[in-house]
């Protein structure tokens, strides 16, 4: 027995457009209008789904624009980030020799490569000193080592 065809009315088209504009999922729209599934909704109501979403986006954009123009700083920042592609910058690097540089806690670990033995040794000492300070700052949580841990992995 052939399936019963789906009957579409103008009232149904407006209802689908309105639901789509409110962000209702296509699966839910199908259930609301008594349709078998969202695939059928897309087949018969593609234009209403698209125009409903476009109308909703335009209305929200208009409301955001009005808030931004009315002085809402959050709306202004959001608008500039999204529409004008503004981005937040990384913090500026401290000026060499300044107090900001002395308070910096960033450490750069460079590979040894055996190119300059004096420099390599200086970097090693600096790293050891840095990590020794870092360990002193962290709360001490001693763990008892077993005999196998002290000897290292078994061969």
C-alpha positions, 0 to 999 in steps of 0.5 A: 500500500503506498504511503499517504502524501504529505499535505502542505498548507500556507499556515503550515509553511508560516508555522515552520518559518516561525519555528525555524526562526526561534531555533527549534530543531528540524526534528522537533518541527517535524513532530509539531507539524505532524510530519514523519521526520526532519527529512520530509520537513527539509523536502517540503519546507526548505525555503521556510527553514532558510528564511526563518533562520535568516530572519532570526539572525537579522533580528538578533544582529539588529538588536545587538547593533541597537544595544551597541549603538546605545552604549552597551560596552559588552555589545560593542566589544562583541560586535567589533570582535565578530564583525570587524575581526578585532582580536585581543593582543598577547601581553607585550614583552618586557623591555630588556633591563626594566623592572618588568623583565626582572619580575618575569618568570618565563624560562626558555630552554634551548637545545644543547647541540654541543655548539658552544660548550661554555654557553651550554654549561651556563644554560645548564647551571641556569636551568638547575638554579631555576628548577631548584627555586621552583621546587622550594616554592612548591609544598613539600610532599615527601614520599618514601622510596622503596629499595627498587626506586632508589636503585632505578629500573631493573635491567 
